[in-house]
Amino acid sequence: MCVAVPALILSIDGTSAEVDIEGVRRRTSIYLTPEAKVGDYVLMHAGFAIRVIDVKEAQETIALLKDINAAGR
């Protein structure tokens, strides 16, 4: 199963961004989301930011993913 995860944009360099995913930093392409800016949450999938999302949606999704993880233990 493939899942897109919320990631907070920390910095941008051209079409690449450094993001934070629950304390883990990664590089991602923002080629598909040129409107994204530092401080925005994006849905990240397979190394690409595929959509800008609001803070509420990001927090709800993170909570759901944590619940799923806890249920699987």
Phi and psi restraints in degrees (range 20) as a CNS / XPLOR table:
assign (resid 1 and name C) (resid 2 and name N)
       (resid 2 and name CA) (resid 2 and name C) 1.0 -102.2 20.0 2
assign (resid 2 and name N) (resid 2 and name CA)
       (resid 2 and name C) (resid 3 and name N) 1.0 136.1 20.0 2
assign (resid 2 and name C) (resid 3 and name N)
       (resid 3 and name CA) (resid 3 and name C) 1.0 -131.1 20.0 2
assign (resid 3 and name N) (resid 3 and name CA)
       (resid 3 and name C) (resid 4 and name N) 1.0 134.0 20.0 2
assign (resid 3 and name C) (resid 4 and name N)
       (resid 4 and name CA) (resid 4 and name C) 1.0 -88.2 20.0 2
assign (resid 4 and name N) (resid 4 and name CA)
       (resid 4 and name C) (resid 5 and name N) 1.0 137.1 20.0 2
assign (resid 4 and name C) (resid 5 and name N)
       (resid 5 and name CA) (resid 5 and name C) 1.0 -118.4 20.0 2
assign (resid 5 and name N) (resid 5 and name CA)
       (resid 5 and name C) (resid 6 and name N) 1.0 146.3 20.0 2
assign (resid 5 and name C) (resid 6 and name N)
       (resid 6 and name CA) (resid 6 and name C) 1.0 -68.1 20.0 2
assign (resid 6 and name N) (resid 6 and name CA)
       (resid 6 and name C) (resid 7 and name N) 1.0 137.4 20.0 2
assign (resid 6 and name C) (resid 7 and name N)
       (resid 7 and name CA) (resid 7 and name C) 1.0 -138.1 20.0 2
assign (resid 7 and name N) (resid 7 and name CA)
       (resid 7 and name C) (resid 8 and name N) 1.0 137.3 20.0 2
assign (resid 7 and name C) (resid 8 and name N)
       (resid 8 and name CA) (resid 8 and name C) 1.0 -92.3 20.0 2
assign (resid 8 and name N) (resid 8 and name CA)
       (resid 8 and name C) (resid 9 and name N) 1.0 126.0 20.0 2
assign (resid 8 and name C) (resid 9 and name N)
       (resid 9 and name CA) (resid 9 and name C) 1.0 -76.5 20.0 2
assign (resid 9 and name N) (resid 9 and name CA)
       (resid 9 and name C) (resid 10 and name N) 1.0 122.9 20.0 2
assign (resid 9 and name C) (resid 10 and name N)
       (resid 10 and name CA) (resid 10 and name C) 1.0 -97.1 20.0 2
assign (resid 10 and name N) (resid 10 and name CA)
       (resid 10 and name C) (resid 11 and name N) 1.0 -38.1 20.0 2
assign (resid 10 and name C) (resid 11 and name N)
       (resid 11 and name CA) (resid 11 and name C) 1.0 -155.9 20.0 2
assign (resid 11 and name N) (resid 11 and name CA)
       (resid 11 and name C) (resid 12 and name N) 1.0 158.1 20.0 2
assign (resid 11 and name C) (resid 12 and name N)
       (resid 12 and name CA) (resid 12 and name C) 1.0 -130.9 20.0 2
assign (resid 12 and name N) (resid 12 and name CA)
       (resid 12 and name C) (resid 13 and name N) 1.0 137.6 20.0 2
assign (resid 12 and name C) (resid 13 and name N)
       (resid 13 and name CA) (resid 13 and name C) 1.0 -136.0 20.0 2
assign (resid 13 and name N) (resid 13 and name CA)
       (resid 13 and name C) (resid 14 and name N) 1.0 95.4 20.0 2
assign (resid 13 and name C) (resid 14 and name N)
       (resid 14 and name CA) (resid 14 and name C) 1.0 69.1 20.0 2
assign (resid 14 and name N) (resid 14 and name CA)
       (resid 14 and name C) (resid 15 and name N) 1.0 -118.8 20.0 2
assign (resid 14 and name C) (resid 15 and name N)
       (resid 15 and name CA) (resid 15 and name C) 1.0 -104.1 20.0 2
assign (resid 15 and name N) (resid 15 and name CA)
       (resid 15 and name C) (resid 16 and name N) 1.0 18.9 20.0 2
assign (resid 15 and name C) (resid 16 and name N)
       (resid 16 and name CA) (resid 16 and name C) 1.0 -120.8 20.0 2
assign (resid 16 and name N) (resid 16 and name CA)
       (resid 16 and name C) (resid 17 and name N) 1.0 146.1 20.0 2
assign (resid 16 and name C) (resid 17 and name N)
       (resid 17 and name CA) (resid 17 and name C) 1.0 -136.8 20.0 2
assign (resid 17 and name N) (resid 17 and name CA)
       (resid 17 and name C) (resid 18 and name N) 1.0 148.7 20.0 2
assign (resid 17 and name C) (resid 18 and name N)
       (resid 18 and name CA) (resid 18 and name C) 1.0 -93.5 20.0 2
assign (resid 18 and name N) (resid 18 and name CA)
       (resid 18 and name C) (resid 19 and name N) 1.0 128.8 20.0 2
assign (resid 18 and name C) (resid 19 and name N)
       (resid 19 and name CA) (resid 19 and name C) 1.0 -124.2 20.0 2
assign (resid 19 and name N) (resid 19 and name CA)
       (resid 19 and name C) (resid 20 and name N) 1.0 160.0 20.0 2
assign (resid 19 and name C) (resid 20 and name N)
       (resid 20 and name CA) (resid 20 and name C) 1.0 -114.4 20.0 2
assign (resid 20 and name N) (resid 20 and name CA)
       (resid 20 and name C) (resid 21 and name N) 1.0 125.7 20.0 2
assign (resid 20 and name C) (resid 21 and name N)
       (resid 21 and name CA) (resid 21 and name C) 1.0 -119.0 20.0 2
assign (resid 21 and name N) (resid 21 and name CA)
       (resid 21 and name C) (resid 22 and name N) 1.0 92.8 20.0 2
assign (resid 21 and name C) (resid 22 and name N)
       (resid 22 and name CA) (resid 22 and name C) 1.0 50.2 20.0 2
assign (resid 22 and name N) (resid 22 and name CA)
       (resid 22 and name C) (resid 23 and name N) 1.0 48.4 20.0 2
assign (resid 22 and name C) (resid 23 and name N)
       (resid 23 and name CA) (resid 23 and name C) 1.0 92.6 20.0 2
assign (resid 23 and name N) (resid 23 and name CA)
       (resid 23 and name C) (resid 24 and name N) 1.0 -6.4 20.0 2
assign (resid 23 and name C) (resid 24 and name N)
       (resid 24 and name CA) (resid 24 and name C) 1.0 -106.0 20.0 2
assign (resid 24 and name N) (resid 24 and name CA)
       (resid 24 and name C) (resid 25 and name N) 1.0 126.8 20.0 2
assign (resid 24 and name C) (resid 25 and name N)
       (resid 25 and name CA) (resid 25 and name C) 1.0 -96.4 20.0 2
assign (resid 25 and name N) (resid 25 and name CA)
       (resid 25 and name C) (resid 26 and name N) 1.0 138.0 20.0 2
assign (resid 25 and name C) (resid 26 and name N)
       (resid 26 and name CA) (resid 26 and name C) 1.0 -141.8 20.0 2
assign (resid 26 and name N) (resid 26 and name CA)
       (resid 26 and name C) (resid 27 and name N) 1.0 162.6 20.0 2
assign (resid 26 and name C) (resid 27 and name N)
       (resid 27 and name CA) (resid 27 and name C) 1.0 -97.8 20.0 2
assign (resid 27 and name N) (resid 27 and name CA)
       (resid 27 and name C) (resid 28 and name N) 1.0 142.3 20.0 2
assign (resid 27 and name C) (resid 28 and name N)
       (resid 28 and name CA) (resid 28 and name C) 1.0 -143.0 20.0 2
assign (resid 28 and name N) (resid 28 and name CA)
       (resid 28 and name C) (resid 29 and name N) 1.0 155.0 20.0 2
assign (resid 28 and name C) (resid 29 and name N)
       (resid 29 and name CA) (resid 29 and name C) 1.0 -84.8 20.0 2
assign (resid 29 and name N) (resid 29 and name CA)
       (resid 29 and name C) (resid 30 and name N) 1.0 134.8 20.0 2
assign (resid 29 and name C) (resid 30 and name N)
       (resid 30 and name CA) (resid 30 and name C) 1.0 -110.7 20.0 2
assign (resid 30 and name N) (resid 30 and name CA)
       (resid 30 and name C) (resid 31 and name N) 1.0 22.2 20.0 2
assign (resid 30 and name C) (resid 31 and name N)
       (resid 31 and name CA) (resid 31 and name C) 1.0 -56.2 20.0 2
assign (resid 31 and name N) (resid 31 and name CA)
       (resid 31 and name C) (resid 32 and name N) 1.0 -37.3 20.0 2
assign (resid 31 and name C) (resid 32 and name N)
       (resid 32 and name CA) (resid 32 and name C) 1.0 -83.1 20.0 2
assign (resid 32 and name N) (resid 32 and name CA)
       (resid 32 and name C) (resid 33 and name N) 1.0 -10.4 20.0 2
assign (resid 32 and name C) (resid 33 and name N)
       (resid 33 and name CA) (resid 33 and name C) 1.0 -131.5 20.0 2
assign (resid 33 and name N) (resid 33 and name CA)
       (resid 33 and name C) (resid 34 and name N) 1.0 65.3 20.0 2
assign (resid 33 and name C) (resid 34 and name N)
       (resid 34 and name CA) (resid 34 and name C) 1.0 -62.6 20.0 2
assign (resid 34 and name N) (resid 34 and name CA)
       (resid 34 and name C) (resid 35 and name N) 1.0 -17.5 20.0 2
assign (resid 34 and name C) (resid 35 and name N)
       (resid 35 and name CA) (resid 35 and name C) 1.0 -79.9 20.0 2
assign (resid 35 and name N) (resid 35 and name CA)
       (resid 35 and name C) (resid 36 and name N) 1.0 -10.6 20.0 2
assign (resid 35 and name C) (resid 36 and name N)
       (resid 36 and name CA) (resid 36 and name C) 1.0 -64.0 20.0 2
assign (resid 36 and name N) (resid 36 and name CA)
       (resid 36 and name C) (resid 37 and name N) 1.0 143.3 20.0 2
assign (resid 36 and name C) (resid 37 and name N)
       (resid 37 and name CA) (resid 37 and name C) 1.0 -137.7 20.0 2
assign (resid 37 and name N) (resid 37 and name CA)
       (resid 37 and name C) (resid 38 and name N) 1.0 165.3 20.0 2
assign (resid 37 and name C) (resid 38 and name N)
       (resid 38 and name CA) (resid 38 and name C) 1.0 -56.0 20.0 2
assign (resid 38 and name N) (resid 38 and name CA)
       (resid 38 and name C) (resid 39 and name N) 1.0 133.6 20.0 2
assign (resid 38 and name C) (resid 39 and name N)
       (resid 39 and name CA) (resid 39 and name C) 1.0 96.4 20.0 2
assign (resid 39 and name N) (resid 39 and name CA)
       (resid 39 and name C) (resid 40 and name N) 1.0 -13.4 20.0 2
assign (resid 39 and name C) (resid 40 and name N)
       (resid 40 and name CA) (resid 40 and name C) 1.0 -79.4 20.0 2
assign (resid 40 and name N) (resid 40 and name CA)
       (resid 40 and name C) (resid 41 and name N) 1.0 152.2 20.0 2
assign (resid 40 and name C) (resid 41 and name N)
       (resid 41 and name CA) (resid 41 and name C) 1.0 -95.9 20.0 2
assign (resid 41 and name N) (resid 41 and name CA)
       (resid 41 and name C) (resid 42 and name N) 1.0 140.6 20.0 2
assign (resid 41 and name C) (resid 42 and name N)
       (resid 42 and name CA) (resid 42 and name C) 1.0 -128.6 20.0 2
assign (resid 42 and name N) (resid 42 and name CA)
       (resid 42 and name C) (resid 43 and name N) 1.0 154.7 20.0 2
assign (resid 42 and name C) (resid 43 and name N)
       (resid 43 and name CA) (resid 43 and name C) 1.0 -86.1 20.0 2
assign (resid 43 and name N) (resid 43 and name CA)
       (resid 43 and name C) (resid 44 and name N) 1.0 124.1 20.0 2
assign (resid 43 and name C) (resid 44 and name N)
       (resid 44 and name CA) (resid 44 and name C) 1.0 -108.8 20.0 2
assign (resid 44 and name N) (resid 44 and name CA)
       (resid 44 and name C) (resid 45 and name N) 1.0 129.9 20.0 2
assign (resid 44 and name C) (resid 45 and name N)
       (resid 45 and name CA) (resid 45 and name C) 1.0 -142.7 20.0 2
assign (resid 45 and name N) (resid 45 and name CA)
       (resid 45 and name C) (resid 46 and name N) 1.0 125.6 20.0 2
assign (resid 45 and name C) (resid 46 and name N)
       (resid 46 and name CA) (resid 46 and name C) 1.0 53.4 20.0 2
assign (resid 46 and name N) (resid 46 and name CA)
       (resid 46 and name C) (resid 47 and name N) 1.0 39.3 20.0 2
assign (resid 46 and name C) (resid 47 and name N)
       (resid 47 and name CA) (resid 47 and name C) 1.0 84.3 20.0 2
assign (resid 47 and name N) (resid 47 and name CA)
       (resid 47 and name C) (resid 48 and name N) 1.0 5.7 20.0 2
assign (resid 47 and name C) (resid 48 and name N)
       (resid 48 and name CA) (resid 48 and name C) 1.0 -125.1 20.0 2
assign (resid 48 and name N) (resid 48 and name CA)
       (resid 48 and name C) (resid 49 and name N) 1.0 137.9 20.0 2
assign (resid 48 and name C) (resid 49 and name N)
       (resid 49 and name CA) (resid 49 and name C) 1.0 -79.2 20.0 2
assign (resid 49 and name N) (resid 49 and name CA)
       (resid 49 and name C) (resid 50 and name N) 1.0 117.6 20.0 2
assign (resid 49 and name C) (resid 50 and name N)
       (resid 50 and name CA) (resid 50 and name C) 1.0 -102.2 20.0 2
assign (resid 50 and name N) (resid 50 and name CA)
       (resid 50 and name C) (resid 51 and name N) 1.0 -14.4 20.0 2
assign (resid 50 and name C) (resid 51 and name N)
       (resid 51 and name CA) (resid 51 and name C) 1.0 -165.9 20.0 2
assign (resid 51 and name N) (resid 51 and name CA)
       (resid 51 and name C) (resid 52 and name N) 1.0 139.7 20.0 2
assign (resid 51 and name C) (resid 52 and name N)
       (resid 52 and name CA) (resid 52 and name C) 1.0 -80.5 20.0 2
assign (resid 52 and name N) (resid 52 and name CA)
       (resid 52 and name C) (resid 53 and name N) 1.0 134.8 20.0 2
assign (resid 52 and name C) (resid 53 and name N)
       (resid 53 and name CA) (resid 53 and name C) 1.0 -126.3 20.0 2
assign (resid 53 and name N) (resid 53 and name CA)
       (resid 53 and name C) (resid 54 and name N) 1.0 159.3 20.0 2
assign (resid 53 and name C) (resid 54 and name N)
       (resid 54 and name CA) (resid 54 and name C) 1.0 -82.9 20.0 2
assign (resid 54 and name N) (resid 54 and name CA)
       (resid 54 and name C) (resid 55 and name N) 1.0 166.1 20.0 2
assign (resid 54 and name C) (resid 55 and name N)
       (resid 55 and name CA) (resid 55 and name C) 1.0 -59.0 20.0 2
assign (resid 55 and name N) (resid 55 and name CA)
       (resid 55 and name C) (resid 56 and name N) 1.0 -42.2 20.0 2
assign (resid 55 and name C) (resid 56 and name N)
       (resid 56 and name CA) (resid 56 and name C) 1.0 -60.9 20.0 2
assign (resid 56 and name N) (resid 56 and name CA)
       (resid 56 and name C) (resid 57 and name N) 1.0 -46.5 20.0 2
assign (resid 56 and name C) (resid 57 and name N)
       (resid 57 and name CA) (resid 57 and name C) 1.0 -63.1 20.0 2
assign (resid 57 and name N) (resid 57 and name CA)
       (resid 57 and name C) (resid 58 and name N) 1.0 -40.1 20.0 2
assign (resid 57 and name C) (resid 58 and name N)
       (resid 58 and name CA) (resid 58 and name C) 1.0 -62.0 20.0 2
assign (resid 58 and name N) (resid 58 and name CA)
       (resid 58 and name C) (resid 59 and name N) 1.0 -46.9 20.0 2
assign (resid 58 and name C) (resid 59 and name N)
       (resid 59 and name CA) (resid 59 and name C) 1.0 -64.3 20.0 2
assign (resid 59 and name N) (resid 59 and name CA)
       (resid 59 and name C) (resid 60 and name N) 1.0 -41.5 20.0 2
assign (resid 59 and name C) (resid 60 and name N)
       (resid 60 and name CA) (resid 60 and name C) 1.0 -63.8 20.0 2
assign (resid 60 and name N) (resid 60 and name CA)
       (resid 60 and name C) (resid 61 and name N) 1.0 -42.2 20.0 2
assign (resid 60 and name C) (resid 61 and name N)
       (resid 61 and name CA) (resid 61 and name C) 1.0 -67.2 20.0 2
assign (resid 61 and name N) (resid 61 and name CA)
       (resid 61 and name C) (resid 62 and name N) 1.0 -42.7 20.0 2
assign (resid 61 and name C) (resid 62 and name N)
       (resid 62 and name CA) (resid 62 and name C) 1.0 -60.0 20.0 2
assign (resid 62 and name N) (resid 62 and name CA)
       (resid 62 and name C) (resid 63 and name N) 1.0 -43.7 20.0 2
assign (resid 62 and name C) (resid 63 and name N)
       (resid 63 and name CA) (resid 63 and name C) 1.0 -61.7 20.0 2
assign (resid 63 and name N) (resid 63 and name CA)
       (resid 63 and name C) (resid 64 and name N) 1.0 -43.1 20.0 2
assign (resid 63 and name C) (resid 64 and name N)
       (resid 64 and name CA) (resid 64 and name C) 1.0 -63.3 20.0 2
assign (resid 64 and name N) (resid 64 and name CA)
       (resid 64 and name C) (resid 65 and name N) 1.0 -42.3 20.0 2
assign (resid 64 and name C) (resid 65 and name N)
       (resid 65 and name CA) (resid 65 and name C) 1.0 -64.0 20.0 2
assign (resid 65 and name N) (resid 65 and name CA)
       (resid 65 and name C) (resid 66 and name N) 1.0 -37.0 20.0 2
assign (resid 65 and name C) (resid 66 and name N)
       (resid 66 and name CA) (resid 66 and name C) 1.0 -65.8 20.0 2
assign (resid 66 and name N) (resid 66 and name CA)
       (resid 66 and name C) (resid 67 and name N) 1.0 -40.9 20.0 2
assign (resid 66 and name C) (resid 67 and name N)
       (resid 67 and name CA) (resid 67 and name C) 1.0 -62.5 20.0 2
assign (resid 67 and name N) (resid 67 and name CA)
       (resid 67 and name C) (resid 68 and name N) 1.0 -44.2 20.0 2
assign (resid 67 and name C) (resid 68 and name N)
       (resid 68 and name CA) (resid 68 and name C) 1.0 -61.3 20.0 2
assign (resid 68 and name N) (resid 68 and name CA)
       (resid 68 and name C) (resid 69 and name N) 1.0 -43.9 20.0 2
assign (resid 68 and name C) (resid 69 and name N)
       (resid 69 and name CA) (resid 69 and name C) 1.0 -62.0 20.0 2
assign (resid 69 and name N) (resid 69 and name CA)
       (resid 69 and name C) (resid 70 and name N) 1.0 -44.1 20.0 2
assign (resid 69 and name C) (resid 70 and name N)
       (resid 70 and name CA) (resid 70 and name C) 1.0 -64.8 20.0 2
assign (resid 70 and name N) (resid 70 and name CA)
       (resid 70 and name C) (resid 71 and name N) 1.0 -37.7 20.0 2
assign (resid 70 and name C) (resid 71 and name N)
       (resid 71 and name CA) (resid 71 and name C) 1.0 -67.6 20.0 2
assign (resid 71 and name N) (resid 71 and name CA)
       (resid 71 and name C) (resid 72 and name N) 1.0 -26.7 20.0 2
assign (resid 71 and name C) (resid 72 and name N)
       (resid 72 and name CA) (resid 72 and name C) 1.0 -83.1 20.0 2
assign (resid 72 and name N) (resid 72 and name CA)
       (resid 72 and name C) (resid 73 and name N) 1.0 -3.9 20.0 2
